[in-house]
């Protein structure tokens, strides 16, 4: 699977950990985040992740900032992105299973590296269930079209 990953200055170490973890599982990881601890603006990197997913340059995206909230909000501003901010694996699993989320965000200051790996495992390893959930995802897509 091709996974795009982006981050701000608060999440350089976390991004590198997750990148290496995913590559170790055989995934192709596209790094669009900063590799410097010098202060940067998370919206720049959230947009890069979101656009790569929408352009189908990547199958899924991961966006990391201090809390995961700001960068997740940015990702959700890009039409076609369904970003979920998670601090535990259960929500990551059901965001994929029921909502067909295509971007995951989390906070490097909120979760440790081992918990982040568990969250990523659920997000990457879970497929969309479809069925009744497909109708609901289509309703979300319709809302995007209207606004």
Z-matrix of the N, CA and C atoms (Angstrom, degrees):
N
C 1 1.451
C 2 1.526 1 108.40
N 3 1.323 2 116.21 1 142.78
C 4 1.463 3 122.01 2 174.62
C 5 1.523 4 108.52 3 -93.93
N 6 1.314 5 115.65 4 125.01
C 7 1.463 6 121.22 5 -177.14
C 8 1.518 7 108.40 6 -126.97
N 9 1.340 8 116.06 7 125.76
C 10 1.458 9 120.58 8 175.76
C 11 1.524 10 107.47 9 -93.96
N 12 1.316 11 116.21 10 138.10
C 13 1.457 12 121.15 11 -179.32
C 14 1.522 13 109.13 12 -132.46
N 15 1.322 14 115.19 13 133.46
C 16 1.460 15 120.60 14 179.96
C 17 1.511 16 110.06 15 -138.13
N 18 1.304 17 115.62 16 154.93
C 19 1.466 18 120.88 17 -174.98
C 20 1.524 19 110.65 18 -157.85
N 21 1.328 20 113.64 19 163.03
C 22 1.460 21 119.64 20 171.44
C 23 1.536 22 108.43 21 -100.60
N 24 1.321 23 115.79 22 -170.21
C 25 1.463 24 122.11 23 -176.27
C 26 1.527 25 114.30 24 -65.05
N 27 1.329 26 117.99 25 -23.34
C 28 1.472 27 120.52 26 -179.06
C 29 1.523 28 112.53 27 -77.00
N 30 1.326 29 116.91 28 -11.83
C 31 1.463 30 120.34 29 -169.98
C 32 1.523 31 114.08 30 -125.79
N 33 1.305 32 117.49 31 23.63
C 34 1.465 33 120.14 32 -178.58
C 35 1.530 34 110.58 33 -62.19
N 36 1.306 35 116.96 34 -48.92
C 37 1.465 36 120.79 35 -178.67
C 38 1.533 37 111.18 36 -64.43
N 39 1.324 38 117.07 37 -42.40
C 40 1.468 39 121.18 38 179.13
C 41 1.528 40 110.42 39 -63.69
N 42 1.331 41 116.43 40 -44.41
C 43 1.471 42 119.79 41 178.80
C 44 1.514 43 110.87 42 -58.17
N 45 1.324 44 116.72 43 -45.32
C 46 1.458 45 120.65 44 -178.65
C 47 1.532 46 110.90 45 -63.29
N 48 1.315 47 116.87 46 -40.94
C 49 1.464 48 121.57 47 177.84
C 50 1.529 49 110.76 48 -60.57
N 51 1.321 50 117.14 49 -48.76
C 52 1.469 51 121.99 50 -177.85
C 53 1.528 52 110.45 51 -68.90
N 54 1.313 53 117.41 52 -38.17
C 55 1.467 54 121.44 53 177.79
C 56 1.526 55 109.85 54 -59.87
N 57 1.316 56 116.86 55 -50.28
C 58 1.465 57 121.01 56 -180.00
C 59 1.531 58 111.24 57 -63.49
N 60 1.321 59 116.36 58 -39.05
C 61 1.462 60 121.36 59 179.00
C 62 1.529 61 110.83 60 -61.16
N 63 1.324 62 116.59 61 -46.99
C 64 1.467 63 121.07 62 -179.35
C 65 1.532 64 111.41 63 -68.02
N 66 1.304 65 116.82 64 -41.62
C 67 1.467 66 119.71 65 177.70
C 68 1.531 67 110.86 66 -62.37
N 69 1.319 68 116.49 67 -35.48
C 70 1.453 69 121.46 68 177.01
C 71 1.522 70 112.72 69 -64.25
N 72 1.328 71 116.10 70 -22.18
C 73 1.463 72 121.53 71 177.07
C 74 1.532 73 111.68 72 -91.92
N 75 1.319 74 116.78 73 0.47
C 76 1.451 75 120.84 74 177.87
C 77 1.519 76 115.45 75 94.73
N 78 1.322 77 118.03 76 6.61
C 79 1.462 78 121.46 77 178.25
C 80 1.523 79 110.40 78 -81.18
N 81 1.322 80 115.43 79 150.22
C 82 1.460 81 121.44 80 171.48
C 83 1.517 82 106.90 81 -89.46
N 84 1.321 83 117.38 82 124.74
C 85 1.462 84 121.68 83 -177.85
C 86 1.522 85 109.44 84 -114.04
N 87 1.321 86 115.42 85 126.51
C 88 1.458 87 123.05 86 178.07
C 89 1.522 88 107.47 87 -103.38
N 90 1.311 89 117.22 88 115.29
C 91 1.460 90 122.67 89 -176.98
C 92 1.525 91 109.90 90 -92.35
N 93 1.333 92 116.65 91 113.76
C 94 1.462 93 120.55 92 176.02
C 95 1.531 94 110.70 93 -116.23
N 96 1.320 95 116.42 94 12.53
C 97 1.459 96 121.24 95 -179.18
C 98 1.511 97 112.40 96 -94.05
N 99 1.318 98 114.84 97 175.82
C 100 1.458 99 120.24 98 176.06
C 101 1.525 100 109.32 99 -79.88
N 102 1.306 101 115.90 100 150.69
C 103 1.454 102 122.12 101 174.90
C 104 1.526 103 110.60 102 -113.25
N 105 1.330 104 115.47 103 15.31
C 106 1.457 105 122.12 104 -177.88
C 107 1.526 106 110.16 105 -118.58
N 108 1.317 107 116.26 106 148.35
C 109 1.468 108 120.40 107 176.15
C 110 1.530 109 111.67 108 -86.00
N 111 1.336 110 116.76 109 2.39
C 112 1.461 111 121.32 110 176.49
C 113 1.530 112 109.09 111 -70.13
N 114 1.316 113 116.95 112 136.29
C 115 1.462 114 122.35 113 -174.90
C 116 1.534 115 111.95 114 -55.57
N 117 1.338 116 114.64 115 131.34
C 118 1.465 117 122.83 116 177.22
C 119 1.527 118 108.17 117 -135.63
N 120 1.306 119 116.93 118 173.33
C 121 1.462 120 122.38 119 -179.06
C 122 1.521 121 110.24 120 -99.46
N 123 1.340 122 116.56 121 116.78
C 124 1.468 123 120.98 122 -177.26
C 125 1.533 124 113.97 123 -58.32
N 126 1.354 125 121.16 124 -29.62
C 127 1.467 126 118.38 125 179.38
C 128 1.530 127 113.63 126 -58.45
N 129 1.319 128 117.18 127 -32.51
C 130 1.469 129 120.87 128 179.58
C 131 1.531 130 109.88 129 -60.28
N 132 1.318 131 116.58 130 -43.21
C 133 1.454 132 121.10 131 -174.24
C 134 1.527 133 112.42 132 -82.83
N 135 1.319 134 116.84 133 -32.04
C 136 1.468 135 119.89 134 173.69
C 137 1.520 136 110.96 135 -62.66
N 138 1.322 137 115.61 136 -41.83
C 139 1.465 138 119.88 137 178.41
C 140 1.525 139 111.29 138 -64.44
N 141 1.320 140 117.21 139 -40.30
C 142 1.470 141 120.16 140 179.36
C 143 1.528 142 111.15 141 -61.45
N 144 1.325 143 116.59 142 -43.45
C 145 1.471 144 120.49 143 178.13
C 146 1.519 145 109.92 144 -61.98
N 147 1.332 146 116.16 145 -50.70
C 148 1.468 147 121.11 146 -176.53
C 149 1.527 148 111.84 147 -60.49
N 150 1.308 149 116.45 148 -45.74
C 151 1.471 150 119.95 149 -178.79
C 152 1.533 151 111.74 150 -64.32
N 153 1.316 152 117.50 151 -36.27
C 154 1.469 153 120.33 152 178.74
C 155 1.522 154 110.90 153 -65.52
N 156 1.322 155 117.24 154 -37.02
C 157 1.463 156 120.81 155 178.85
C 158 1.531 157 109.95 156 -69.63
N 159 1.311 158 117.14 157 -47.43
C 160 1.465 159 121.36 158 -178.85
C 161 1.530 160 111.07 159 -63.45
N 162 1.321 161 117.03 160 -36.54
C 163 1.472 162 121.51 161 179.10
C 164 1.530 163 111.84 162 -78.16
N 165 1.316 164 116.49 163 -0.12
C 166 1.473 165 122.83 164 -179.91
C 167 1.528 166 112.63 165 62.67
N 168 1.341 167 115.79 166 26.22
C 169 1.461 168 120.61 167 171.62
C 170 1.522 169 109.64 168 -76.26
N 171 1.332 170 115.74 169 -18.34
C 172 1.463 171 122.62 170 178.41
C 173 1.524 172 108.24 171 -142.48
N 174 1.325 173 115.23 172 151.26
C 175 1.468 174 120.70 173 178.70
C 176 1.523 175 111.57 174 -78.56
N 177 1.322 176 116.43 175 -35.07
C 178 1.463 177 122.30 176 179.40
C 179 1.512 178 108.69 177 -145.26
N 180 1.332 179 115.02 178 162.42
C 181 1.451 180 120.34 179 179.29
C 182 1.510 181 112.04 180 -127.97
N 183 1.313 182 115.36 181 151.88
C 184 1.461 183 122.85 182 174.00
C 185 1.521 184 107.26 183 -131.00
N 186 1.329 185 115.96 184 127.93
C 187 1.460 186 121.95 185 -178.75
C 188 1.526 187 108.44 186 -125.78
N 189 1.324 188 116.32 187 129.80
C 190 1.462 189 120.57 188 -174.19
C 191 1.529 190 110.13 189 -130.71
N 192 1.323 191 115.47 190 129.11
C 193 1.464 192 121.45 191 170.67
C 194 1.533 193 106.40 192 -134.61
N 195 1.308 194 118.09 193 -158.74
C 196 1.457 195 120.32 194 -178.38
C 197 1.511 196 113.39 195 -62.86
N 198 1.342 197 116.68 196 -48.44
C 199 1.464 198 121.42 197 179.96
C 200 1.518 199 113.32 198 -108.11
N 201 1.323 200 116.82 199 -19.74
C 202 1.460 201 121.58 200 -173.58
C 203 1.517 202 112.46 201 88.40
N 204 1.312 203 116.71 202 -13.76
C 205 1.468 204 121.03 203 -175.10
C 206 1.528 205 111.45 204 -75.33
N 207 1.315 206 117.23 205 -54.67
C 208 1.469 207 119.88 206 -176.73
C 209 1.514 208 112.90 207 -59.77
N 210 1.313 209 116.49 208 -47.83
C 211 1.465 210 120.13 209 -178.76
C 212 1.523 211 110.78 210 -66.99
N 213 1.350 212 117.14 211 -31.77
C 214 1.464 213 121.13 212 176.16
C 215 1.519 214 111.87 213 -67.28
N 216 1.322 215 116.62 214 -40.14
C 217 1.470 216 120.79 215 177.01
C 218 1.523 217 109.53 216 -60.99
N 219 1.326 218 116.46 217 -44.18
C 220 1.464 219 121.08 218 178.80
C 221 1.525 220 110.23 219 -58.68
N 222 1.317 221 116.49 220 -48.93
C 223 1.473 222 120.15 221 -179.00
C 224 1.518 223 111.00 222 -56.66
N 225 1.325 224 117.22 223 -40.79
C 226 1.462 225 120.95 224 -177.89
C 227 1.522 226 113.86 225 -71.95
N 228 1.310 227 118.03 226 -7.49
C 229 1.467 228 120.94 227 175.64
C 230 1.524 229 111.89 228 -80.92
N 231 1.334 230 116.73 229 -13.50
C 232 1.461 231 121.18 230 -179.21
C 233 1.525 232 108.31 231 -90.93
N 234 1.320 233 116.22 232 121.86
C 235 1.467 234 122.12 233 -178.24
C 236 1.529 235 110.37 234 -55.63
N 237 1.316 236 115.22 235 130.24
C 238 1.457 237 120.91 236 178.86
C 239 1.514 238 113.96 237 99.09
N 240 1.322 239 116.52 238 -7.30
C 241 1.466 240 120.56 239 179.50
C 242 1.525 241 109.39 240 -98.02
N 243 1.323 242 114.25 241 135.76
C 244 1.464 243 121.76 242 171.70
C 245 1.528 244 105.44 243 -123.96
N 246 1.315 245 114.94 244 91.30
C 247 1.457 246 121.90 245 -176.99
C 248 1.522 247 109.86 246 -95.09
N 249 1.312 248 115.90 247 135.26
C 250 1.454 249 122.19 248 176.71
C 251 1.524 250 108.36 249 -117.21
N 252 1.318 251 115.98 250 132.84
C 253 1.459 252 121.63 251 174.78
C 254 1.521 253 107.31 252 -96.26
N 255 1.322 254 116.75 253 121.11
C 256 1.465 255 121.36 254 -174.87
C 257 1.523 256 111.78 255 -128.16
N 258 1.324 257 113.90 256 143.47
C 259 1.459 258 120.54 257 173.40
C 260 1.518 259 111.13 258 -118.93
N 261 1.350 260 116.35 259 5.41
C 262 1.462 261 121.26 260 178.49
C 263 1.531 262 108.78 261 -155.40
N 264 1.324 263 117.52 262 158.49
C 265 1.465 264 121.55 263 -172.47
C 266 1.525 265 115.84 264 -68.85
N 267 1.320 266 118.83 265 -31.67
C 268 1.466 267 121.43 266 -176.01
C 269 1.528 268 111.26 267 -57.85
N 270 1.323 269 116.49 268 -47.30
C 271 1.468 270 120.29 269 -179.56
C 272 1.523 271 111.39 270 -66.20
N 273 1.316 272 117.29 271 -35.81
C 274 1.465 273 120.39 272 177.92
C 275 1.525 274 109.95 273 -63.46
N 276 1.323 275 116.38 274 -42.15
C 277 1.467 276 120.68 275 179.56
C 278 1.527 277 110.89 276 -62.36
N 279 1.322 278 116.94 277 -49.00
C 280 1.461 279 119.72 278 -175.86
C 281 1.521 280 113.20 279 -76.32
N 282 1.310 281 118.03 280 -22.72
C 283 1.464 282 120.47 281 173.12
C 284 1.520 283 110.06 282 -65.17
N 285 1.319 284 116.72 283 -35.27
C 286 1.466 285 121.00 284 175.75
C 287 1.528 286 110.52 285 -76.96
N 288 1.313 287 116.02 286 -49.81
C 289 1.455 288 122.52 287 -173.83
C 290 1.529 289 112.13 288 -61.06
N 291 1.329 290 116.99 289 -45.47
C 292 1.462 291 121.54 290 -173.51
C 293 1.522 292 114.42 291 -104.52
N 294 1.336 293 118.20 292 -28.74
C 295 1.463 294 120.52 293 -173.80
C 296 1.519 295 113.61 294 -111.17
N 297 1.315 296 116.96 295 -3.41
C 298 1.459 297 122.06 296 -177.70
C 299 1.529 298 111.07 297 50.75
N 300 1.344 299 115.96 298 41.60
C 301 1.461 300 121.01 299 177.80
C 302 1.522 301 108.73 300 -57.79
N 303 1.320 302 116.08 301 139.44
C 304 1.457 303 119.59 302 -178.82
C 305 1.528 304 113.02 303 -115.86
N 306 1.319 305 116.59 304 -5.57
C 307 1.463 306 121.46 305 174.52
C 308 1.521 307 108.33 306 -135.33
N 309 1.314 308 115.19 307 138.62
C 310 1.460 309 123.93 308 176.48
C 311 1.517 310 108.25 309 -113.20
N 312 1.321 311 116.54 310 134.78
C 313 1.466 312 119.01 311 170.59
C 314 1.522 313 108.62 312 -125.34
N 315 1.310 314 114.62 313 149.93
C 316 1.468 315 120.55 314 174.29
C 317 1.515 316 108.92 315 -156.84
N 318 1.319 317 115.25 316 168.37
C 319 1.453 318 120.97 317 -174.24
C 320 1.511 319 113.86 318 -104.64
N 321 1.323 320 115.88 319 127.14
C 322 1.460 321 121.29 320 177.48
C 323 1.528 322 111.14 321 -66.56
N 324 1.334 323 116.97 322 -22.13
C 325 1.464 324 120.85 323 177.93
C 326 1.528 325 111.65 324 -93.28
N 327 1.332 326 116.23 325 -1.18
C 328 1.469 327 121.05 326 -175.81
C 329 1.525 328 111.88 327 -108.33
N 330 1.321 329 116.79 328 -42.25
C 331 1.466 330 120.75 329 -178.55
C 332 1.531 331 110.00 330 -118.36
N 333 1.318 332 115.56 331 148.22
C 334 1.453 333 120.94 332 175.02
C 335 1.522 334 110.60 333 -81.18
N 336 1.302 335 116.26 334 172.05
C 337 1.455 336 120.89 335 -174.91
C 338 1.528 337 112.87 336 -63.88
N 339 1.313 338 117.96 337 -40.28
C 340 1.472 339 119.39 338 -178.73
C 341 1.524 340 111.41 339 -68.48
N 342 1.320 341 117.62 340 -40.04
C 343 1.465 342 120.55 341 176.07
C 344 1.525 343 109.90 342 -66.21
N 345 1.321 344 117.13 343 -39.67
C 346 1.469 345 120.65 344 177.78
C 347 1.529 346 110.41 345 -59.38
N 348 1.308 347 117.78 346 -40.55
C 349 1.468 348 121.18 347 177.90
C 350 1.531 349 110.57 348 -61.88
N 351 1.329 350 117.09 349 -41.15
C 352 1.470 351 120.17 350 178.78
C 353 1.528 352 110.92 351 -64.66
N 354 1.328 353 116.91 352 -41.24
C 355 1.466 354 121.65 353 178.04
C 356 1.532 355 109.49 354 -62.32
N 357 1.315 356 116.49 355 -46.70
C 358 1.468 357 121.94 356 179.99
C 359 1.523 358 110.26 357 -62.50
N 360 1.325 359 117.90 358 -42.08
C 361 1.471 360 121.02 359 178.25
C 362 1.522 361 111.52 360 -56.01
N 363 1.312 362 117.28 361 -45.71
C 364 1.469 363 120.83 362 179.77
C 365 1.520 364 110.91 363 -65.96
N 366 1.321 365 116.52 364 -42.18
C 367 1.458 366 120.68 365 -178.00
C 368 1.529 367 111.47 366 -66.52
N 369 1.303 368 117.17 367 -43.13
C 370 1.461 369 121.89 368 -177.51
C 371 1.531 370 111.36 369 -78.12
N 372 1.316 371 116.90 370 -36.23
C 373 1.452 372 120.93 371 -172.90
C 374 1.511 373 116.33 372 -87.68
N 375 1.321 374 118.08 373 -5.26
C 376 1.466 375 121.61 374 -176.74
C 377 1.523 376 109.86 375 -104.42
N 378 1.320 377 115.29 376 131.55
C 379 1.463 378 121.11 377 177.14
C 380 1.530 379 110.30 378 -97.44
N 381 1.310 380 115.78 379 154.92
C 382 1.458 381 123.03 380 177.31
C 383 1.522 382 109.94 381 -64.10
N 384 1.315 383 116.43 382 131.83
C 385 1.459 384 122.20 383 -177.65
C 386 1.525 385 112.96 384 -76.62
N 387 1.311 386 117.63 385 -27.61
C 388 1.466 387 120.75 386 -179.05
C 389 1.521 388 111.34 387 70.74
N 390 1.340 389 116.38 388 -142.28
C 391 1.467 390 120.36 389 179.91
C 392 1.510 391 111.83 390 59.44
N 393 1.320 392 115.82 391 -134.04
C 394 1.469 393 120.86 392 -178.44
C 395 1.529 394 111.85 393 -60.14
N 396 1.320 395 116.29 394 -25.03
C 397 1.461 396 120.17 395 -179.35
C 398 1.529 397 111.72 396 -73.75
N 399 1.314 398 116.67 397 -27.63
C 400 1.465 399 120.15 398 178.58
C 401 1.534 400 110.45 399 -63.32
N 402 1.314 401 116.60 400 -40.41
C 403 1.463 402 120.60 401 177.61
C 404 1.527 403 110.15 402 -59.34
N 405 1.307 404 116.82 403 -40.64
C 406 1.469 405 121.19 404 -178.06
C 407 1.529 406 111.49 405 -71.11
N 408 1.313 407 116.55 406 -40.01
C 409 1.465 408 119.48 407 176.35
C 410 1.525 409 109.40 408 -64.10
N 411 1.315 410 117.18 409 -39.41
C 412 1.472 411 120.23 410 176.76
C 413 1.524 412 111.38 411 -62.95
N 414 1.317 413 117.38 412 -32.77
C 415 1.465 414 120.45 413 175.52
C 416 1.530 415 110.45 414 -64.89
N 417 1.313 416 116.75 415 -38.98
C 418 1.468 417 121.18 416 176.94
C 419 1.525 418 109.37 417 -63.58
N 420 1.331 419 116.58 418 -45.81
C 421 1.462 420 120.69 419 179.13
C 422 1.533 421 110.83 420 -61.10
N 423 1.328 422 116.79 421 -38.33
C 424 1.461 423 120.94 422 176.89
C 425 1.512 424 112.62 423 -63.81
N 426 1.306 425 116.02 424 -37.57
C 427 1.460 426 121.01 425 177.04
C 428 1.530 427 110.29 426 -63.79
N 429 1.315 428 116.78 427 -41.41
C 430 1.462 429 120.55 428 176.38
C 431 1.527 430 111.32 429 -59.05
N 432 1.327 431 116.10 430 -40.68
C 433 1.462 432 120.22 431 -178.57
C 434 1.530 433 111.68 432 -66.52
N 435 1.318 434 116.20 433 -34.76
C 436 1.481 435 120.29 434 -177.40
C 437 1.519 436 112.18 435 -77.28
N 438 1.307 437 119.05 436 -24.33
C 439 1.461 438 120.12 437 -176.25
C 440 1.492 439 111.63 438 -118.56
